[in-house]
Amino acid sequence: MERERVREFIKKEVSDWDDDEAVATARFKAFSGQRSDWEPKYQFWKNLILNVARHLRLVIVRPHDIRNIWFNRGGLTPLCLDEVLLEMYREGELVRLGDLEDPTTSGTLSLLLRKVRRNLTLIRASPMPSLPALLQDHLVLNTLSKERAVEVVKQLCESHWTCSCIVTMKKFQDICGGPNEASAVLSHLSETGKARYLSIHKRGFLEGIKFSLSPAPVSNTSNLDYDVLHLVTTTERLQQQLDVIDRRCEMSRKSAIASLSSGNKTVALRHARELKLATQSREKCTSLLNRVEEVLNVIATAESTKKVSEAIQIGAQAIKENRVNLDEVEFCLQELEESIESQKQVDKALESIPSSNDIEDEDIEEEFKKLELEVGGGKLQVLNPKTRVDGPTGQVEVSVESLSDALSNVKLTGNTTGESAIENRMASMRENKSKDLELEAA
């Protein structure tokens, strides 16, 4: 099944995988010459391995599967594949599962030892494992491990509204796809400070992970974190018990119906009694689950309130340090409120402005008739002044003489002062026009 999936994907990814025999044969040859000679071939196989693993949703791969299942082409396997895997290990793209940092260790001492060991590794190169030993091990793809870590944090952000959360180890393993995948992802998250391992002995051994869902690193563990882990574990167990009860109820109901259909009332009554008991157990379990979830919501709300209180305290401390008066703070807040209110009024005014599409022709004619009545007995004549279009932009230039003739044709009553003012203005415009023409002629 996996072989067919990989084969179909490679055909889509590499168009000439089965078509060009010469190209395929060249790809399957071993490396030779300098690195610059085989670098393109190495990049091809490296990217193809990553793409196939990403397509299969794998974080950990086995070299045996890569050689004999993924890239087996008619019984032939790439001769350069062992060198590709070894080079990927040298570059840090492949890491042996046993070489990962143990995510179950926590505390200041373990972090210090981890940093010391990392520094020693940088100073003194660790010995390379033999090729047979490397090919027999499980190898973690670093790039895909980081991608899976981002997916896990994103999924937790979608289901939690707080800046941090605690999940059980079982749920974390289900999200990652298995225990080994969870170990690889947790190792990366622990190194980047986004997750911290939790364990407690309380009516059994409980394991969980505390995640930071904000850009800040995860905070140190507290007694409240262990209590939350216990509550979250109890929630999952109650949910599992509910699922078992639901299946039992469904089986009892079907058995009762089958017994009634066959006419066996005694057996049907027994199944009905079992259904009644299972229903009562489900009600009790649901009540307990609701109470536990309510406690978890109260804790989450209290943590958010604590964050807000800390932010207020930081703001108050900043006000004291900068010697800002309360009157200035109130004045700034008042200005901010006024700005917000002004912006709301502007938005409301813009929304109330009708668009040109909303105006009908009948409304325009009615408005035009009102303007005719406001003229007050004057004779409104339609004027057609001489115009000409100037330039490629299509700008219309109206001559001074045409404007003068047009205004002279408009007869206004009871406003001789306005008529004289218009005539004086037009005379000055004529004089300016004549002066311009003389200057142009000169």
C-alpha positions in Angstrom: 0.0 0.0 0.0 2.8 2.4 1.0 4.8 1.4 -2.1 1.9 2.4 -4.4 1.3 5.7 -2.6 4.9 6.6 -2.9 5.1 5.5 -6.6 2.0 7.7 -7.5 3.4 10.6 -5.7 6.9 10.3 -7.3 5.3 10.2 -10.7 3.6 13.5 -10.0 6.7 15.0 -8.4 9.2 13.9 -11.0 7.6 14.0 -14.5 10.4 11.9 -16.2 10.6 9.2 -13.5 9.6 6.4 -15.8 9.9 8.1 -19.2 13.5 9.0 -19.7 15.6 5.9 -19.1 19.0 7.7 -19.6 18.1 10.4 -17.0 16.9 7.8 -14.6 20.0 5.7 -15.0 22.2 8.8 -14.4 20.3 9.6 -11.2 20.7 6.0 -9.8 24.5 6.1 -10.2 26.9 6.5 -7.3 28.6 9.9 -6.6 31.9 10.5 -8.2 34.3 13.4 -8.5 34.2 16.6 -6.5 31.2 17.8 -4.5 30.4 20.3 -7.2 30.0 17.4 -9.6 27.4 15.5 -7.6 25.8 18.4 -5.7 22.8 18.7 -8.0 22.1 15.0 -7.8 22.4 15.2 -4.0 19.9 18.1 -3.8 17.5 16.1 -6.0 17.5 13.1 -3.8 17.4 15.1 -0.5 14.4 17.1 -1.6 12.6 14.0 -2.9 13.1 12.2 0.4 11.7 15.2 2.3 8.8 15.6 -0.1 7.8 11.9 0.1 8.1 11.9 3.9 6.0 15.0 4.0 3.4 13.4 1.8 3.2 10.3 4.0 3.0 12.5 7.2 6.2 11.0 8.5 8.7 12.5 10.9 10.8 9.4 11.5 12.0 7.2 8.6 13.9 4.0 8.2 16.7 3.8 5.6 15.6 0.3 4.8 12.2 1.6 3.7 13.7 4.4 1.7 16.0 2.1 -0.2 13.7 -1.0 -0.8 10.2 0.5 -0.8 10.3 4.2 -1.8 12.8 4.3 -4.6 12.9 0.7 -5.8 12.5 1.0 -9.6 12.1 -2.4 -11.2 14.3 -4.1 -8.7 17.0 -1.4 -8.9 17.8 1.0 -6.1 19.8 4.2 -6.2 23.5 3.4 -5.6 24.0 6.9 -4.3 21.3 6.7 -1.7 23.6 5.6 1.2 25.8 8.6 0.5 22.8 10.9 0.4 21.7 9.7 3.8 25.2 10.0 5.3 25.5 13.5 3.9 22.1 14.5 5.3 23.3 13.2 8.7 26.5 15.3 8.5 24.4 18.4 7.7 22.1 17.8 10.6 19.1 17.2 8.5 18.9 13.6 9.8 19.3 12.8 13.5 19.3 9.4 15.1 16.3 8.9 17.4 18.6 7.9 20.3 20.7 11.1 19.9 17.7 13.4 20.7 17.6 15.3 23.9 15.5 13.5 26.5 12.3 15.6 26.9 11.4 13.9 30.2 14.3 15.6 32.1 13.5 19.1 33.4 14.9 21.5 35.8 17.8 24.0 35.9 20.5 21.4 36.3 19.4 19.4 33.3 19.2 22.5 31.2 22.7 23.5 32.3 24.1 20.1 31.5 22.3 20.2 28.1 24.0 23.5 27.2 27.4 22.2 28.3 27.0 19.1 26.2 25.9 21.1 23.2 29.0 23.5 23.6 31.3 20.5 23.9 29.8 19.0 20.7 30.4 22.3 18.8 34.0 22.5 20.1 34.9 18.8 19.5 33.2 17.1 16.6 31.4 13.9 17.7 32.5 10.7 16.0 30.5 9.7 12.9 28.6 6.5 13.2 29.4 3.7 10.8 27.2 3.5 7.7 25.7 0.1 8.6 24.8 1.3 12.1 23.2 4.5 10.6 21.2 2.5 8.1 19.8 0.2 10.8 18.6 3.0 13.0 15.5 5.2 13.0 16.3 8.6 11.7 14.4 11.9 12.5 14.0 14.4 9.7 14.8 17.7 11.4 12.9 19.9 8.9 9.7 17.8 9.2 10.0 17.7 13.0 10.0 21.5 13.1 7.0 21.6 10.7 5.1 19.2 12.9 5.9 21.2 16.0 4.4 24.3 14.4 1.3 22.3 13.4 0.9 21.1 17.0 1.1 24.5 18.5 -1.3 25.9 15.9 -3.8 23.1 16.7 -3.6 23.8 20.4 -4.1 27.6 19.8 -7.4 26.8 18.0 -8.7 24.8 20.9 -7.5 27.1 23.8 -8.0 30.8 24.3 -5.3 31.2 27.1 -1.6 32.0 26.6 -0.6 28.6 27.8 -2.2 25.1 28.1 -1.5 21.7 29.6 -2.3 18.5 27.7 -1.8 14.9 28.7 1.0 12.8 27.1 -1.5 10.5 25.4 -3.3 13.4 23.7 0.0 14.9 22.6 1.1 11.5 21.1 -2.2 11.3 19.3 -1.7 14.8 17.8 1.9 14.0 16.7 1.1 10.6 15.3 2.8 8.2 17.7 5.2 8.0 20.7 8.4 8.3 18.7 7.1 11.3 16.7 5.9 12.9 19.9 9.4 12.4 21.4 11.0 14.1 18.4 8.6 17.0 18.4 8.8 17.5 22.1 12.6 17.5 21.9 12.5 20.4 19.5 9.8 22.3 21.4 11.8 21.9 24.7 15.0 23.2 23.0 13.1 26.3 21.7 11.4 26.9 25.1 7.9 26.4 23.8 7.1 23.3 25.9 7.9 21.7 29.2 7.4 18.1 30.4 5.3 17.4 33.5 4.9 14.3 35.6 3.2 13.5 38.9 2.4 10.5 41.0 -1.2 11.0 42.1 -3.3 7.9 42.0 -0.9 6.6 39.4 1.8 8.1 37.2 0.5 11.0 35.2 2.4 12.7 32.3 1.7 15.9 30.5 3.1 18.8 28.5 2.8 22.5 29.3 2.8 24.6 26.1 3.3 28.3 25.5 0.8 29.5 23.0 2.2 33.0 22.9 5.6 34.3 21.5 6.9 34.3 25.1 8.7 31.1 26.3 6.8 28.7 28.5 6.8 29.6 32.2 8.2 27.5 35.0 6.1 24.8 36.4 4.1 25.4 39.6 1.9 23.3 41.9 -1.2 24.7 40.0 0.2 23.1 36.8 0.2 19.7 38.4 -3.3 20.1 39.7 -4.4 21.2 36.2 -2.7 18.1 34.8 -4.6 15.9 37.2 -7.9 17.6 36.3 -7.2 17.3 32.5 -6.4 13.6 33.0 -9.6 13.1 34.9 -11.5 14.8 32.1 -10.1 12.5 29.5 -10.8 9.4 31.6 -14.4 10.5 32.2 -14.8 11.1 28.4 -13.5 7.6 27.7 -16.0 6.2 30.3 -18.8 8.1 28.6 -17.9 6.6 25.2 -17.9 3.1 26.8 -21.3 3.7 28.4 -22.7 5.1 25.1 -21.7 1.9 23.3 -23.2 -0.2 26.0 -26.5 1.7 25.8 -26.6 1.3 22.0 -26.0 -2.5 22.3 -28.6 -2.9 25.0 -31.2 -0.9 23.0 -30.5 -3.0 19.9 -30.7 -6.3 21.9 -34.0 -5.2 23.5 -35.5 -4.4 20.1 -34.4 -7.7 18.7 -35.8 -9.6 21.6 -39.1 -7.8 21.3 -39.2 -8.6 17.6 -38.7 -12.3 18.3 -41.3 -12.3 21.0 -39.0 -13.0 23.9 -40.3 -10.5 26.5 -38.2 -11.8 29.4 -34.9 -11.2 27.6 -36.1 -7.9 26.3 -37.0 -6.8 29.8 -33.5 -7.7 31.0 -31.9 -5.6 28.2 -34.2 -2.8 29.1 -33.1 -2.9 32.7 -29.4 -2.8 31.6 -30.2 0.2 29.3 -31.8 2.0 32.3 -28.8 1.3 34.5 -26.4 2.5 31.8 -28.4 5.6 31.3 -28.2 6.4 35.0 -24.5 5.8 35.0 -24.1 8.1 32.0 -26.0 10.9 33.8 -23.7 10.7 36.8 -20.6 10.6 34.6 -21.8 13.6 32.6 -22.4 15.5 35.8 -18.9 14.8 37.0 -17.4 15.8 33.7 -19.3 19.1 33.7 -18.0 19.9 37.2 -14.4 19.2 36.3 -14.7 21.3 33.1 -16.2 24.1 35.2 -13.3 24.0 37.6 -10.8 24.2 34.6 -12.7 27.2 33.2 -12.5 28.9 36.5 -8.8 28.3 36.7 -8.3 29.6 33.1 -10.3 32.7 33.9 -8.4 33.3 37.1 -5.1 33.1 35.1 -6.3 35.6 32.6 -7.5 38.0 35.3 -4.0 37.6 36.9 -2.4 38.6 33.6 -4.6 41.7 33.3 -3.9 42.6 36.9 -0.1 42.3 36.3 -0.4 44.5 33.2 -2.3 47.1 35.2 0.4 47.0 37.9 3.1 47.4 35.2 1.2 50.4 33.8 0.9 52.0 37.2 4.6 51.5 37.9 5.4 53.1 34.5 3.2 56.1 35.4 5.1 56.5 38.7 8.5 56.2 37.2 7.7 58.7 34.4 6.0 61.1 37.0 2.8 61.3 35.0 -0.2 62.9 36.8 -3.5 61.2 36.9 -5.0 64.3 35.3 -2.7 63.8 32.3 -3.7 60.2 32.0 -7.4 61.1 32.2 -6.9 63.9 29.6 -5.2 61.4 27.2 -8.0 58.9 27.7 -10.6 61.6 27.1 -8.8 62.7 23.9 -8.7 59.1 22.8 -12.4 58.7 23.4 -13.1 61.9 21.5 -11.0 60.8 18.5 -12.8 57.4 18.5 -16.2 59.2 18.6 -15.2 61.6 15.8 -14.1 58.7 13.7 -17.4 57.0 14.3 -19.3 60.1 13.3 -17.2 60.4 10.1 -17.9 56.8 9.2 -21.6 57.3 9.9 -21.7 60.4 7.7 -19.9 58.6 4.9 -22.4 55.7 5.1 -25.3 58.2 4.9 -24.1 59.9 1.7 -26.2 58.5 -1.2 -24.3 57.3 -4.2 -24.9 58.5 -7.7 -26.6 55.2 -8.6 -29.3 55.9 -6.0 -30.4 59.2 -7.7 -33.3 58.8 -10.2 -33.9 61.0 -13.3 -37.3 62.0 -11.9 -35.6 63.5 -8.8 -33.2 65.5 -11.0 -36.1 66.9 -13.0 -38.0 67.8 -9.9 -34.9 69.6 -8.4 -34.4 71.4 -11.7 -38.1 72.7 -11.6 -37.5 74.0 -8.1 -34.5 76.0 -9.4 -36.6 77.5 -12.2 -39.1 78.7 -9.7 -36.4 80.3 -7.5 -35.2 82.5 -10.3 -38.1 84.8 -9.5 -39.6 85.7 -12.8 -36.4 85.7 -14.8 -36.2 84.2 -18.2 -34.0 81.1 -18.1 -32.5 80.5 -21.5 -30.5 77.5 -22.5 -27.1 78.8 -23.5 -24.7 77.1 -25.9 -21.4 78.9 -25.6 -18.7 78.3 -28.1 -16.3 75.8 -26.7 -13.3 74.0 -28.0 -11.3 71.0 -26.8 -7.7 71.7 -26.2 -5.0 69.1 -26.1 -5.1 65.3 -25.9 -6.6 65.4 -22.4 -9.8 66.7 -23.6 -9.9 69.9 -21.5 -12.6 72.4 -22.6 -11.7 76.1 -23.0 -14.5 78.6 -23.0 -13.7 82.0 -24.6 -14.2 85.2 -22.6 -16.5 86.7 -25.3 -18.8 83.7 -25.2 -19.1 83.9 -21.4 -19.8 87.7 -21.7 -22.5 87.1 -24.3 -24.0 84.3 -22.2 -24.2 86.4 -19.1 -25.6 89.4 -20.9 -28.5 87.2 -22.1 -29.5 86.4 -18.5 -31.9 89.1 -17.3 -32.1 89.5 -13.6 -34.7 91.8 -12.0 -34.3 93.9 -8.9 -30.5 93.6 -8.7 -28.9 96.4 -10.7 -25.8 96.4 -8.5 -25.2 92.8 -9.4 -25.5 93.6 -13.1 -23.0 96.5 -12.9 -20.6 94.3 -11.0 -20.8 91.6 -13.7 -20.3 94.1 -16.5 -17.2 95.6 -14.8 -15.8 92.1 -14.2 -16.3 91.2 -17.9 -14.7 94.5 -19.0 -11.6 93.8 -17.0 -11.5 90.2 -18.4 -11.6 91.7 -21.9 -8.8 94.1 -21.2 -6.6 91.3 -19.7 -7.3 89.1 -22.7 -6.3 91.9 -25.2 -3.1 92.5 -23.2 -2.2 88.8 -23.4 -2.8 88.8 -27.2 -0.6 91.9 -27.6 2.2 90.3 -25.6 2.0 87.1 -27.6 2.1 89.1 -30.9 5.2 91.0 -29.7 
